[in-house]
Amino acid sequence: MSVSLPSSSLDAAAVNRALRGKVAIAGAATYGCGEAPGMDDMTLLVRAAHAAVADAGLTMQDIDGLATCSVTASMWAMPVIEHLGINPSYIDGTMLGGSSFVAHLLPAMRALEAGQCKAVLICYGSAQRSGSAGRKDIVAARRTMDPQPYEHPYEPLLPASAYALAAQRHMHQYGTTREQLAEVAVAARAWAQLNPEAFMRDPLTIDDVLKARMVSSPLGVRDCCLVTDGAGAIVLTRADRARDLAQPPVYILGNATACWNRQISCMPDLTVTSATQSGRQAFAMAGLTPADMDMAQLYDAFTINTILFLEDLGFCRKGEGGSFVQGGAIAPGGRLAVNTNGGGLSCVHPGMYGVFLLIEAVRQLRGQAGLRQLERHRTAVVHGNGGTLSSQATAVLGTAQAL
C-alpha cells in the first residue's frame, strides 16, 4: 500500500534538500573526558566551547548562535549565555535526551542559511561522574522533570531495564545471542585502545563481557555505557565561510529527527526504532545510502543499541544485526568502522553522548584521528538516541569530496 505525503511534508523535504552541504562544522573540541574532579557542568562546557571556537579560528565574540541543553536544568541556555559572554540572535534549548545535539543541526542550518546568525555553537558539559550531585540525585531529578506514570511507580532500573527489554525481545524474535551483544562491547574497546582520550582502554574479551556482573538481564555491566565526566562542542558556519577558516570544513549533507514514543512501554515494536524514519530522511537529503558510508558513529548507550541502529539505518536487514557484528566486523579492520573513538561503552559518556558522536566524525573526516584514523574517510553517518529508544536523530557528514 502506498502512502501519499501531505504537500507540506513534500515542501519541507525539498527545502531540506536545498540545504545539503550549505553548512559546515568549522570547529570541534572536547574537554575533561573521563574524570574532571573539582569541575562542574558549566566549567566543563565553557572550556570545551572556548576550545571549539579557537579550533575554528574564531573568537567567542564571533558566536551569535547557541544550541545547548542539560539533563538537570530546563533553562540551561540562559546561564550558558551568561558564562560565555555572548549575545546570540539564534537560541535553541530543545531537550530530546542524548540525541539533542544531532537534532540541533537542522534548525541551526536553517538559521544560518536565512542569515539569522553567522556562527552557531552547539555545546554540552557534565560532571556526572565526579560532580557533587550523585547518580541517585540525577535519577531523582530526571523523574521530577520527566514523570512517566506508567513506569515510575514500579521503580524500574531505568534506563538499563528499558534497553534490556529491547535486547530480550530481539533475542527471542531473531535468535540474537549474548555473545553477539558482547561483540559490540569488544569492538568498542578495541577502538578505545587506539584512542588516548578513551576512559577505558584495558583489554576486553567476549568471555569478560559474558562473565561481568549482571545489571538487567540480559545486559551485564560491560553491555552498559560508562558514567564519566566530559564536555564537547562544535561550531557551525555557512559553508562558504568555513572554507576560509582554520580547519578543513566538514559538510552537513543530511539531518533528520524522529520520535515515536517516550516510554519504552509505549513502543509499538521493541525491535524497531524511529531511526528507520530519521535515517531514511537524512540519507535522502544527502542523496547517499548506507553503502556510501565510510564509518558509522552510533549512540551505544547499551550493546543492543548498536545492533538496532545498524538494522534501522539500513546497514543490514532487521534481525541480522547480531550476525552483522560477529567476528570483529565493526572492530578495527572489520567490514564497517563503528564508533571509532570507543563509543559510550569505552570512551566517554557523561549523561548525554550525542555531541561526542559528531566530534569523532569530524576528527575522522579531517584526518586527525591519530592511531585510529581510517584510510578511507570521505563520509560518515552519525546517529543519536535519546530517552529509552525514544528520540532518534541522524546526520550524514562528508568532506569536500562528498559534495
URMO-V425653 format. One record per backbone hydrogen bond with DSSP energy under -1.0 kcal/mol. CO is the residue of the C=O (numbers start at 1). NH is the residue of the N-H. If there is no record, write none. Layout:
# URMO-V425653
co=CO nh=NH
co=CO nh=NH
This chain:
# URMO-V425653
co=6 nh=10
co=7 nh=11
co=8 nh=12
co=9 nh=13
co=10 nh=14
co=11 nh=15
co=12 nh=16
co=13 nh=17
co=14 nh=18
co=16 nh=19
co=17 nh=20
co=19 nh=22
co=22 nh=239
co=23 nh=252
co=24 nh=237
co=25 nh=250
co=27 nh=235
co=29 nh=233
co=31 nh=231
co=34 nh=229
co=36 nh=39
co=40 nh=44
co=41 nh=45
co=42 nh=46
co=43 nh=47
co=44 nh=48
co=45 nh=49
co=46 nh=50
co=47 nh=51
co=48 nh=52
co=49 nh=53
co=50 nh=54
co=51 nh=55
co=52 nh=56
co=53 nh=58
co=54 nh=57
co=56 nh=246
co=59 nh=62
co=60 nh=63
co=64 nh=89
co=64 nh=90
co=65 nh=121
co=66 nh=92
co=67 nh=123
co=75 nh=78
co=76 nh=80
co=77 nh=81
co=78 nh=82
co=79 nh=83
co=80 nh=84
co=81 nh=85
co=81 nh=86
co=90 nh=66
co=92 nh=68
co=97 nh=100
co=99 nh=102
co=99 nh=103
co=100 nh=104
co=102 nh=105
co=104 nh=108
co=105 nh=109
co=106 nh=110
co=107 nh=111
co=108 nh=112
co=109 nh=113
co=110 nh=114
co=111 nh=116
co=119 nh=64
co=119 nh=65
co=120 nh=236
co=121 nh=67
co=122 nh=234
co=124 nh=232
co=126 nh=230
co=127 nh=131
co=134 nh=138
co=135 nh=139
co=136 nh=140
co=137 nh=141
co=138 nh=142
co=139 nh=143
co=140 nh=144
co=141 nh=145
co=142 nh=146
co=148 nh=151
co=148 nh=152
co=151 nh=154
co=152 nh=155
co=156 nh=158
co=157 nh=161
co=159 nh=163
co=160 nh=164
co=161 nh=165
co=162 nh=166
co=163 nh=167
co=164 nh=168
co=165 nh=169
co=166 nh=170
co=167 nh=171
co=168 nh=172
co=169 nh=173
co=170 nh=174
co=171 nh=175
co=177 nh=181
co=178 nh=182
co=179 nh=183
co=181 nh=185
co=182 nh=186
co=183 nh=187
co=184 nh=188
co=185 nh=189
co=186 nh=190
co=187 nh=191
co=188 nh=192
co=189 nh=193
co=191 nh=194
co=192 nh=195
co=195 nh=198
co=205 nh=209
co=206 nh=210
co=207 nh=211
co=213 nh=221
co=216 nh=219
co=219 nh=215
co=219 nh=216
co=220 nh=223
co=221 nh=224
co=223 nh=303
co=229 nh=34
co=230 nh=126
co=231 nh=31
co=232 nh=124
co=233 nh=29
co=234 nh=122
co=235 nh=26
co=235 nh=27
co=236 nh=120
co=237 nh=24
co=238 nh=242
co=239 nh=243
co=241 nh=244
co=242 nh=245
co=250 nh=25
co=251 nh=398
co=252 nh=21
co=254 nh=396
co=256 nh=394
co=258 nh=392
co=263 nh=266
co=264 nh=267
co=269 nh=272
co=273 nh=276
co=274 nh=278
co=275 nh=279
co=276 nh=280
co=277 nh=281
co=278 nh=282
co=279 nh=283
co=280 nh=284
co=281 nh=285
co=282 nh=286
co=283 nh=287
co=283 nh=288
co=289 nh=292
co=290 nh=293
co=295 nh=381
co=296 nh=339
co=297 nh=383
co=298 nh=300
co=301 nh=225
co=302 nh=305
co=303 nh=307
co=304 nh=308
co=305 nh=309
co=306 nh=310
co=307 nh=311
co=308 nh=312
co=309 nh=313
co=310 nh=315
co=310 nh=316
co=311 nh=314
co=317 nh=320
co=320 nh=324
co=321 nh=325
co=328 nh=331
co=329 nh=336
co=330 nh=338
co=331 nh=334
co=337 nh=296
co=339 nh=342
co=342 nh=346
co=343 nh=347
co=343 nh=348
co=344 nh=226
co=346 nh=200
co=347 nh=199
co=349 nh=228
co=349 nh=351
co=350 nh=352
co=353 nh=356
co=353 nh=357
co=354 nh=358
co=355 nh=359
co=356 nh=360
co=357 nh=361
co=358 nh=362
co=359 nh=363
co=360 nh=364
co=361 nh=365
co=362 nh=366
co=363 nh=368
co=369 nh=372
co=370 nh=373
co=378 nh=399
co=380 nh=397
co=381 nh=297
co=382 nh=395
co=383 nh=299
co=384 nh=393
co=386 nh=390
co=391 nh=386
co=392 nh=258
co=393 nh=384
co=394 nh=256
co=395 nh=382
co=396 nh=253
co=396 nh=254
co=397 nh=380
co=398 nh=251
co=399 nh=402
